[in-house]
Amino acid sequence: MKSSANLARSGPGNLPVDNNVYAQSSVAPDDSVRESSPEENEPEIPVPSSIRFQKKGINNSLLAVTIEPSGDFPLGIPMKSIQSWIRQQGCESWQQDESAISRFARQARQLDESREYVLAERKDCCVDVKVSPDRLKAWVAVTQAFGGEPFSEKLLADILEANHITFGIKKDVLREIQKTGWSEKKLIAEGVSPVEGEKAKFVPLVEESEHKGIPQEREDGSVDYKDLGLYITVSEGTPLLKHFPPTEGSPGKGVDGKPIPTPPVRDRVLLPGVGSAISPDDPSIIIATRAGKPFYDDNSVRVDPTLEVNKVDPSTGNVIFDGNIVVWGPVEAGYTIQAGHDLTILDTVEGADLIAGNDITLVTGIYGRGKSKISLKGNLMARFLNDCTIQCGGNIDVTDLMSHCFVECQGALHLGELGGKGQIIGGNIQVLEKAQARIIGSISEITTRIAVGPSKELLSKIARIKEEIEQLQHDLKIIGKPSQAQLKQGAVEGSQGFEDLKAKQVALVERLKSLEEEGIELQNKLDSSRNGLIKAEEVYHGAILSVGTKRKRVDDLTTDFYLFQPVNEN
């Protein structure tokens, strides 16, 4: 590679022009495409006897100059002279140190002793190659030569070969580098990623009812309020869940041409729950061993019976059942209904406490009288909710009215989405994801507070789980040390001490896994709050609404209300 005489130099910058003493240098284009400069047509300037040039360093790659005190340069050395002397040394294409040249020119005015300066360095073309740890990508950067070995296609090919880059080379990038002779860091080769096989699948063989929660019309045109399709019922022997084993993926190929193995896919087995078993005819299927409602949990399924109650009053007392509960009649004040799974009440609830491990459906609604507490992990559906306290782990859907309620909802709140008035009046409502209603507040200007975002309880629970996980990890490390000590003392596998320690270790590992899964679930809930919003067709005076740090007090009737917090402010 041929370089011009005035090649760009490293350093703090050129000196200002002063009576042609500090003439500024510039980068010239390649000799093959530029015209001759006036400097090259002028005769070279002789090197004074007080100045001595020499090449030194490894392979004489450094151009040094020594100047003796002489008083020959009262105004300093002109840049024109220095460039002429460098050309006379045959080093015009070397990389010049502009800072050293400037000091040389300036300090020559007044010298007490001889000084040496390194003005230029010869550098070979440099090709730098980086390969990603997974061998799927390779990058190359090429720096030009300064008087040294120039770039060549052979040099690039040899370095790629030395780095074992033989596959997926990008020919367009290669051609560009070969054309220009230099390049910033660019992707030069890319392999083929391995394709992971499909994980084991567990497919439910019983589908949800298409008319869940909707009363069905009889043949004579009347409506059967008992047939709501709220849950699935299976008979003994019904196939419930089928296992499909994992499939193999395809290997990839690295930029070195070598195969990249497919990540292993672990198979999982079917786990029959209570009321179910592996089919004797097909080991890949779980069947029901009793009639009831199936509950699916990934690779497991159980069948639970459903408890049906005509009403809840003094004749029944509190109703507590680890399954589904259906109450066909009214629920009187002062009683508790606790369902391990779904709870469905078709008539009115008066001042009772309702607890469910999953969903609660109130076909009519509840008059809480300031006493009722509703607690559930799933979704809450009702026509109306009045004067009660609600802790809901999922979504809340109300058809007509929610009034004077204290609510903590870990999902979304919808009023009137499926029809009905869809109004919220009064109360204090905390929702994790979003709140949508047709009407918020009332013409009587009752204070209605709605806040969308994570509750203090959720943040506190996440913090507690993190703390317990750290403690369990610490305990597991401590347990690991005594087990080794016991083995040294003669304890062998099967001894009581060894087995007790092993059992404790297994229990801690299981607890740690459970907490980690719960932590992920809670973190996902927290992440879902980042797109929170409040939306309503009408909002009356007296509503105090907030989403994250965005807060709005409504002073006048507002239509088409929409409040949200931008993502970059979360």
N, C-alpha and C positions, 0 to 999 in steps of 0.2 A: 504494500500500500504506500503510495507516494504522498507525502504531505507537503504543504506550502511552507515558505520560509517564516511567515508570521503566524505560526500555529498558536491556538489559544493556550494560555499559560495559567497554572494554578496560582493562587495567592489572593491577597486582600483587595486587589484592583490596581489599575494603571495610575501613574502619577500625572498631575495636571501639566499642561504644556507651558513652559516658561523659557522664552527665547530659544526654542528648539532644543533645550537641555533635556527635558523630560517628555519626549515625543511619545504619544500614545500608540501602542501596537494594536492590531486587529487580527481577527481570524480571516484568513484568505480561503477561497474555495480551492478545490483540488487543481493541481497543475494542469490536468488534462482539459479543463474547461474554463480556465481563467486566462486573462491577458497578463502580460508581464507588467510588474509594478515599476514606477520610476526608480525605486531604490535598486532594483536588479540591473537596470541599465546604467547606473552610475558605477564608477570604479570603487573597489573595496577600499576601506579606510585602514591604513597600516596599524598594527598593534604596537603601542608604545613599549619602550624597554622596561618601564616600571610595572608592566602588566604581563603576567605569565599564565597561559592556559595549560591545563593538563586533564587527562581522562583518568579516572580512578574508580575504585569500588569493584564489585564483582563483575568480571568480564568488561571492565572499563565502561560501565554503563552510566557513570556520572561525569558531567562536565564541570570542572572546578576552575576558578580563576583566583590568582593571588596578586594583590596590588601592593606595591611598596610606596611609602610616603615620598612624594616628589614635588608637590605643588604645581603639577601640570594641569590640574583641573580645578581652578578656583570657583567655577560655576557648576561643578559636577560634570559627569560624563553624559553626553547626549545619547538618547536611546538609539538614534540612528547609528552611532558608532558601535554600541554594544551589539546590535543586531548584525552589523557587518562582521564583527569579530567572531560571533557565533557561527555565521555562515562559513567563514574561513576555516573553522574547526570541523566543518562537515556535519554540524549538529543542528541545522535549521529545522529539521523535522522532529527533533526530540521534544519532549514535554517540558516547557520552560516554567521555572519557578518565578512568577512575576514579583513576589515579595522580595526574594533574594536579589533579583535584578534591580529593583527599585532602591534597595539598601546600597547595593554596589555603586549605582549612579550617584546617589545622594552623598554617601559617606566619603567618596573620593575627594570631596572638596577640602577636607581637613583630616588628615591621618597622622597619628603619632607613632604608629607601628604598622607593620604589614598585616594584611587581613586576607582571609580566604572565604570565597563564596561559592556555593554549588548552584549554578545557574540553570542546569537542564538535566534531564534524566531520559535515558533510552528505555522504552518499555515495549515488550512484545504484546501482540494481540492476546486478550484473555477471554476464554470461553468458560463460563461457569454453569454447571448443570446441577439441578436439585431434583431429587425423586421423592415423592410422598411416601410415608411409611407403609401405606397399603399397596404400594407399587402400581397404583392406578393412574398417576399423573406424573409428568416430568416437565420441568421448566428450564429454559436456557436464557442466559444473558451474555452478550458479546460486547466487549469494549475494544475500541480501535487501537492500533499500534501507534507508537510514537518513536519512529526510527528503528524499531525492533522488528521481530518476525511479523509479517503482515498476516491478515486473515486469509484463509484459503478454504476452499470446499473440503479439501482433504483433512485440514485441521479439525474442522467441525465434525466430519464423519468419524475421524479417529476418536474424538472425545466422546461422541455419542456411543460408539462401540465400546470404549473403555468403561462407560457407565452402564453397559448392557441394555441400552435403549434400542430395541429392534422392532417393536410392535406399536401400531397406532400412531406412527409419526405423521404429523400434520404437514403435508407436502406444500401447502400454500405458505405456511410460516417458514418452512425450510427454504423455499425459493426466495422469499423476501429477504431473509438473512444473507443468503448467498449473493443477492443482488446488491444490497447496501453495505455488507461487510461489518455491520454492527447491529445491536438490538438491545432494547430494554428487556427486562424479564418477561418472557412470553411462554405460554403453554406450547411445548413442542411435540408432546406425545400424550395420548390418553388411551388407557386400556379399557377393558370391558368388565363392568362390575358383575360379581356373581349374583344370580337370582335366587333368593331364598325360597325354599319350598313352602307350601301352604301349611299352616299349623293345623293341629287336630281340631275338628269341628264337632259340635254337639247340637244337633238340630231337633227342636221340639216337634213332636208328631201330632200334637193337639193344638188347634188354632183358637184364638180368642173369638168370642162371639162378636158378630158384626153390629149388634144392636145393644151393646153394653150400656146400661143405665137408662135405656129408653123403654117405657112400658109398651107392650105389644098388643096389637088389635086382634081380638078373637074373630072367629069365622062369622059370628052373628053381628059384628060391627062394634061390640063393646070393647072396653080397654081392660086388660088384665094387669093390674098394678103389682101383682106378685111375680110376673114374668118380666124381670128387668135385665136378664142376661148379664148379671154383675159378676158372675164367676163361672168357671168351667167345671162341669161334673163329668167324671169318667167312671166306668164300671170296672170290675175286676177283670184282669187280663188285657186291658187296653194298652197298646203300645204308646209309650210316653216320650222317649228320648232315644235318638240314634247317634252312634259314634262313627265319625268318618276319620280314619287315620291320616296322619300328615303325608304330604306328597314330597318327593325329592325335588330339589331345585336344580339349577344348571350352574356349573362352575364358570368363573370369569377368567380373564387373561390379563396379566400385568404388562406394563410397557417393556418388560424384559422378555416377553414372549412365553413366560412360564404360567401354568394354570394357577388360578386362585380358587381354593376349595370353597364349596358351598357351606354357609353356616349350618351347623347341625340343628335340626328341628326335633324337639323333644315331644314324644307322644304322651298323652295322658289317658287315664282309664276312666271308665264309667263308675260313678259312686252312687249306688241306690240309696235313697233316703227312707224315712219311715213310710210304710205303706206302699213300697215299690221293691222290685227285685230284677236281677238280670234274667232275661227271657231264656228258658231252657232250650228253645228252638233256634235262637240267634243271639250269640254273646255280645253283639254290637248294639243291642236294644234293651232298654229298661221298660218293664211293664208294670202296671198297677196291680197290687195284691189286695186292694179293697176299694170300695166305691168312695168317692169324695172329690175334692178339688186338688189338682196338681199344682205344685209350686216349684218353679225352675230356678236353679242357681248354677249357671254355666254347665259343668259336667255332672250335675247331680239333680235329682228330682225326688220330691216326696209327695204323698197324697194325704191330705188332711180332711177329715170330715167337717161339716159345717153345723153349728148349733143354731137352731131357730127358736125364737122366743116370741110369744104372742104380745106381751107387754112387760114393762118393768115397773113394779109397784111393790107394796108390802108383801104380796103373795110370793114374790120371787127373791126379794132382797137384792143385794149387789150381784151382778153377773160378771164373772171372770172366767175366760175360756181361752186356751192356747190354740186358737184356730180362727175360723171365720164366724162372725155372729151376725144373724139377721133378726132384727126386731120388727115385727109386723105392726105393732100398735104403739101407743104413746109411752113416753118415759116420764115418770113423775120426778119432782124435785127431790134432791138430797141423796140420790143413788149414784152408784158408779158402774159404768160398763167398761170392761177392759178386754180387748180382743188381741190375741197374739198376732193376728194378721189383719184382714179386712173387717170393718164394722159398717153395717148398713142398717139405717133406721128409716122406716117408711112413713112414720107419723111424727107428730111434734114432740120436741124435747123441752122439758120445763126445768131449768135450774139443776141439771145433772152434770156429772163429770164423765167425759168420754176419752178413752185411751185406746190407741191402736198401733200395732207394730208395722202397719202398712197404710192403706187408704181408709178414709172415712167418707161415707156418702149419706147425706141427710136429704132425703127426697123432699121433705118439707123444710124444716129448719129448726132453730133453737132460740128460745127465750132464756137468756142466761140469768137475768135478775141480778147481775153483778156477782154471782156465785159460781157459775159454770166455768170449768177449765177443760179445754180440748187440747190433747197432746197426741201427736202422731208423727210417724217417720215418713209417710208417703204423702199423697195428695188429698186435699179436702174439697168436697163438692157439696154445695147446698143451695137452696133457693133463697134463704135469708139467714143471717147471723146477727143476733142482737145481744148487747151488753154481756160479753163473755171474754175470757182470756184464751188466746190460741197460740200454741207452739207447734208449728208445722214444718216438717223436714222436706216437703216437696212444694207443689203448687197449690194455690187456693183458687177455686172457681166458684163464683157466686152469681146466681141468675139475676135476682132482684135487688137485695139490699144488705149492706153491712153497716150496722150502726152501733156507735159507742163501744167498740171492741178494742182490746189491747192485743196486738198481733205481732208475733215474730215468725216470719216466713223465710225458709231457706231456699225458696224457689222464686216463682213469679206469682203475682196477684192479678186475676182477671175478673172483672165484673161486667156482666152483660155481653160477654163475647159470643155466647150461644143463644142470645135472645134475652128478653127481660129488661127491667129498668136499668140495672147496672149502676147503682148509686152507693157512694160511701158518705156516711154522715158521722162526724165526730170521731173520737177515739185516737189512739196512738198506734201507728202501724209501721213496723220495720220489715222491709222486704229486701232480699239479697239481690235479685236479678232485675225485676222491673214491675211496675204497677200500672195497669191499664183499666180505665173505667169509662163509662159514658158520662157520669156526673160525679164530681167531687165537691163535698160540702152541700149547703142548702141555702134557701132564701133567708132563713133565720140567722145566717152567718155564724153557725156553731163552729168552734175551732176544730179543725180536722188536720191532724199531723200525719204526714206520710214521709218516710225516709227510705231511700233505696241505697243499699251498700251493705258491707259486712257488719254484723252485730259485734258488740264487745265479747259476747259469749263465744262466738265462732273464733274470733282471733285468740281468745284466751285458751280455747280448747286446742287449737293448733299449736300454741306455745307449750301447753302441758304435754302433748303427745311428743313433741320434739325433745322435751326434757326427759321424758320417760324412756325414749329410744336411746338417748345418750347414756342413761343410767344402766339400761339392759346391756348395751354394748360393753360398758365398763365391767359389769358383773360377769359377763361371759369370758372376758380376758382373765379376770381373777380366778374363775373356776378352772380355766385351762392349766394354770400353774400347779395347783394341788394335785390334779390328776397325774401329772408327770412325776411329782414327788412320791405319790403313793405307789406308782409302778416301780420306782427305784427301790422302795422299801419292801417290795415283794408282793404287792397287791396284784392279782391277776384277774383277767376278765372272768366274770362269773362270781367273784367275791361280792359280799354284801356292800362293802364300802365303795367298790368300783361301780356297781350297778346303781347305787343311790346317787352318786355323783353324775353318772351318765343320764339318769332320769331327770335330774334337776337341770342339766344342761339342755336336754331336749325340750323341757317345759319353757325354759327361757327363750330358746330359738323360736318356738311356736308363738309365744307372746310377742316377740320382736317382729315376726312376720305379720301378725295380725295388726300391730300398731302401725307398721309401715304402710300396709294397705289402707287402713283408716286415714292415715295422714295424707296419702295421695288423693283419696276421695274428698277430704276436706279442702285440700289445696285446689282441686278442680272446682269445687264450689266457690272458693274465694276468687279464682280466675274468672268465673262466669259473671262476677259482679262488675267487671271492668267495662261492660257495655250497658250499664244500667240506664233506665229511663223511666219517666213518668209521663203518661199520655192520657188525655181526657178530652171529650167533646165539649164539656162545660166545667168550669171551676168557679165556685162562688167565693165571695169575700169571707175571710176567716181561715182559709186553707193555708197551712204552712208546709211547704214541700221542699225536699232536698234530694239531690243525687250526688253522692260523694261529697265534695266540698262545695258544690253548687247549691245555693239555697234561695228560695223564692217565697215571699209572703204575698199572697194575692189580696189586693185591696179592692178590686172591682171585678164584676162578672167577666170572665175571660172564656172565649171559645177557641176550639182547636188548640188546646194547650199541649205543649211539648217541652219537657225539660230533660236534659242529659248532660253528662260531663264528658268533654272530649278525651280521647284515649291518652293523649300526651299529658293530660293533667291528672291521670290516675296515679 
